[in-house]
């Protein structure tokens, strides 16, 4: 489980509950849709599916990659 903490045009950041760490869910890992970032609404939304992500959403994730040297965690939705 994780909570969405920040949105960008390339994906969103989520804080992993058990680790107190934050990682990135890149738009390329999201389902077969084109996601658009709407800065005024602070929303990431799929053009076809209309599935949206906003700050505070609780999501199920899995850790894909951890790069200790870059301090990066890559996440993917389950």
MARMI-820204 format. One line per field, with one value per residue: residue number from 0; residue in one letter; x, y, z of N, C-alpha, C in turn. Coordinates in nm, 4 decimals. Each point is the difference from the previous one (the first is absolute). Layout:
seq	[NUM,...]
type	[a,...]
nu	[X,...]
nv	[Y,...]
nw	[Z,...]
cau	[X,...]
cav	[Y,...]
caw	[Z,...]
cu	[X,...]
cv	[Y,...]
cw	[Z,...]
//
This chain:
seq	[0,1,2,3,4,5,6,7,8,9,10,11,12,13,14,15,16,17,18,19,20,21,22,23,24,25,26,27,28,29,30,31,32,33,34,35,36,37,38,39,40,41,42,43,44,45,46,47,48,49,50,51,52,53,54,55,56,57,58,59,60,61,62,63,64,65,66,67,68,69,70,71,72,73,74,75,76,77]
type	[x,x,x,x,x,x,x,x,x,x,x,x,x,x,x,x,x,x,x,x,x,x,x,x,x,x,x,x,x,x,x,x,x,x,x,x,x,x,x,x,x,x,x,x,x,x,x,x,x,x,x,x,x,x,x,x,x,x,x,x,x,x,x,x,x,x,x,x,x,x,x,x,x,x,x,x,x,x]
nu	[0.0845,-0.0493,0.0455,-0.0779,0.1239,0.0244,-0.0445,0.0400,0.0532,0.0992,-0.0916,0.0041,0.0237,0.0410,-0.0520,0.0990,-0.1155,0.0328,0.0444,-0.1028,-0.0185,0.0525,-0.0858,0.0422,-0.1252,0.0764,-0.0394,0.1205,-0.0090,-0.0713,-0.1218,-0.0470,0.0500,-0.0401,0.0918,-0.0877,0.0990,-0.0968,0.0863,-0.0968,-0.0301,0.1322,-0.0156,0.0176,-0.0396,-0.0570,0.0448,0.0278,0.0734,0.0482,0.0870,-0.0148,0.1064,-0.0165,0.0498,0.0520,-0.0035,-0.0649,0.1192,-0.0198,0.1211,0.0949,0.1077,0.0391,0.0505,0.1133,0.0286,0.0849,0.0779,-0.1142,-0.0156,-0.0214,-0.1312,-0.0010,-0.1244,-0.0894,-0.1132,-0.0683]
nv	[-0.1185,0.1012,0.1217,0.0469,0.0474,-0.0303,0.0886,-0.0637,0.0574,-0.0494,0.0290,-0.0822,0.0733,-0.1090,0.0255,-0.0863,-0.0476,-0.1242,0.0676,0.0797,-0.0485,0.0752,-0.0413,-0.0262,0.0270,-0.0487,0.0978,-0.0355,-0.0061,0.1080,-0.0480,-0.0752,0.1146,0.1130,0.0252,0.0910,0.0859,0.0222,0.0964,0.0571,-0.1231,0.0044,-0.0453,-0.1313,0.0144,-0.1204,0.0164,-0.1300,-0.0442,0.1236,-0.1018,0.0441,0.0748,0.0159,0.1086,-0.0936,-0.0354,-0.1044,-0.0517,-0.1098,-0.0180,-0.0162,-0.0322,0.0768,0.1146,-0.0277,0.1290,-0.0650,-0.0079,-0.0164,-0.0803,-0.1007,0.0026,-0.1020,0.0459,-0.0974,0.0311,-0.0536]
nw	[0.0000,-0.0669,0.0269,-0.0974,-0.0231,-0.1273,-0.0879,-0.1113,-0.1071,0.0729,0.0915,0.1034,0.1078,0.0635,0.1197,0.0132,0.0453,-0.0290,-0.1039,0.0049,-0.1222,-0.0952,-0.0925,-0.1233,-0.0326,-0.0968,-0.0808,-0.0378,0.1328,-0.0256,0.0225,-0.0958,0.0419,-0.0497,0.0948,0.0366,0.0215,0.0876,-0.0237,-0.0656,-0.0390,-0.0278,-0.1249,0.0078,-0.1273,-0.0129,-0.1236,-0.0127,0.1001,-0.0028,0.0148,0.1263,0.0202,0.1321,0.0544,0.0779,-0.1298,0.0492,-0.0309,-0.0723,0.0513,-0.0922,0.0684,-0.1018,0.0452,0.0645,-0.0174,0.0773,-0.1076,-0.0664,0.1045,-0.0870,0.0078,-0.0851,-0.0180,0.0204,-0.0608,0.0997]
cau	[-0.0845,0.0716,-0.0869,0.0490,0.0456,0.0320,-0.0314,0.0768,-0.0423,0.0610,-0.0460,-0.0270,0.0782,-0.0823,0.0716,-0.0227,-0.0358,0.0852,0.1405,0.0140,0.0818,-0.0813,0.0458,-0.0681,-0.0764,0.0133,-0.1194,0.0186,-0.0382,-0.1446,-0.0710,0.0044,-0.0711,0.0851,-0.0335,0.0228,0.0089,-0.0745,0.0610,-0.0993,-0.0784,0.0970,-0.0598,0.0539,-0.1217,0.0093,-0.0880,-0.1058,-0.0637,-0.0399,0.0551,0.0771,0.0788,0.0170,0.0708,-0.0774,-0.0519,0.0704,0.0153,0.0802,0.1185,0.1115,0.1288,0.0622,0.1449,0.0547,0.1348,0.0536,0.0890,-0.0794,-0.1091,-0.1250,-0.0797,-0.0987,-0.1175,-0.0993,-0.1283,-0.0285]
cav	[0.1185,0.1267,0.1168,0.0947,0.1222,0.1059,-0.0352,0.0683,-0.0430,-0.1298,-0.1007,0.0531,-0.0520,-0.0604,-0.0347,-0.1390,0.0045,-0.0778,0.0397,0.1446,0.0406,0.0446,-0.0476,0.0517,-0.0845,0.0685,-0.0163,-0.1121,-0.1240,0.0004,-0.0829,0.0388,0.1254,0.1188,0.0803,0.1425,0.0723,0.1262,0.0735,0.0823,-0.0889,-0.0861,-0.1298,-0.0782,-0.0682,-0.0761,0.0544,-0.0959,-0.0639,0.1042,-0.0339,0.1160,-0.0062,0.1310,-0.0048,-0.0597,-0.1312,-0.1178,-0.0937,-0.1205,0.0091,-0.0903,0.0638,-0.0558,0.0206,0.0931,0.0448,0.0609,0.1104,0.1148,0.0188,-0.0092,-0.1218,-0.0074,-0.0735,-0.0352,-0.0366,-0.1439]
caw	[0.0000,-0.0076,-0.0164,-0.0998,0.0668,-0.0963,-0.1386,-0.1038,-0.1331,-0.0292,0.0949,0.1332,0.1110,0.1036,0.1225,0.0378,0.1420,0.0896,-0.0102,0.0127,-0.1142,-0.1125,-0.1295,-0.1186,-0.0922,-0.1283,-0.0844,-0.0921,0.0671,0.0191,-0.0985,-0.1409,-0.0196,-0.0036,0.1172,-0.0166,0.1263,0.0011,0.1112,0.0709,0.0860,0.0672,-0.0296,-0.1106,-0.0463,-0.1241,-0.1043,-0.0361,0.1161,0.0954,0.1316,0.0436,0.1222,0.0631,0.1278,0.1078,-0.0393,0.0522,-0.1115,0.0203,-0.0842,0.0248,-0.0271,-0.1195,-0.0006,0.0987,-0.0349,0.1219,-0.0357,-0.0440,0.0975,-0.0759,0.0082,-0.1081,0.0428,-0.1006,0.0593,0.0018]
cu	[0.0891,-0.1020,0.0662,0.0331,0.0266,-0.0284,0.0869,-0.0517,0.0582,-0.0399,-0.0364,0.0865,-0.0949,0.0876,-0.0405,-0.0181,0.1015,0.1454,0.0252,0.0980,-0.0942,0.0605,-0.0865,-0.0743,-0.0001,-0.1236,0.0138,-0.0383,-0.1499,-0.0675,-0.0002,-0.0863,0.1029,-0.0430,0.0460,0.0023,-0.0735,0.0431,-0.1007,-0.0827,0.0897,-0.0456,0.0744,-0.1152,0.0232,-0.0992,-0.1142,-0.0767,-0.0589,0.0424,0.0884,0.0726,0.0175,0.0722,-0.0940,-0.0599,0.0852,0.0003,0.0789,0.1157,0.0930,0.1272,0.0645,0.1519,0.0368,0.1423,0.0544,0.0872,-0.0753,-0.1114,-0.1355,-0.0664,-0.1028,-0.1111,-0.0891,-0.1287,-0.0194,-0.1325]
cv	[0.1249,0.1112,0.0971,0.1324,0.1155,-0.0512,0.0817,-0.0464,-0.1365,-0.1092,0.0624,-0.0679,-0.0518,-0.0367,-0.1411,-0.0050,-0.0694,0.0466,0.1470,0.0518,0.0351,-0.0509,0.0557,-0.1108,0.0754,-0.0276,-0.1184,-0.1332,-0.0076,-0.0732,0.0609,0.1221,0.1118,0.0883,0.1428,0.0662,0.1324,0.0787,0.0838,-0.0822,-0.0876,-0.1459,-0.0647,-0.0887,-0.0696,0.0512,-0.0940,-0.0486,0.0996,-0.0342,0.1169,-0.0284,0.1409,-0.0188,-0.0540,-0.1349,-0.1105,-0.1048,-0.1226,0.0041,-0.1171,0.0739,-0.0728,0.0066,0.0994,0.0323,0.0787,0.1203,0.1264,0.0351,-0.0005,-0.1353,0.0062,-0.0929,-0.0320,-0.0361,-0.1507,-0.0249]
cw	[0.0000,-0.0196,-0.0977,0.0693,-0.0957,-0.1408,-0.0944,-0.1353,-0.0371,0.0989,0.1332,0.1038,0.1065,0.1187,0.0414,0.1509,0.0907,0.0023,0.0313,-0.1051,-0.1138,-0.1302,-0.1108,-0.0733,-0.1327,-0.0863,-0.0952,0.0636,0.0252,-0.1154,-0.1396,-0.0290,-0.0063,0.1157,-0.0184,0.1385,-0.0140,0.1228,0.0785,0.0977,0.0873,-0.0095,-0.1165,-0.0466,-0.1342,-0.1014,-0.0351,0.1220,0.0993,0.1432,0.0416,0.1314,0.0520,0.1328,0.1078,-0.0352,0.0603,-0.1100,0.0449,-0.0979,0.0262,-0.0392,-0.1169,0.0094,0.1093,-0.0432,0.1185,-0.0322,-0.0404,0.0975,-0.0698,0.0220,-0.1126,0.0439,-0.1192,0.0728,-0.0079,-0.0675]
//
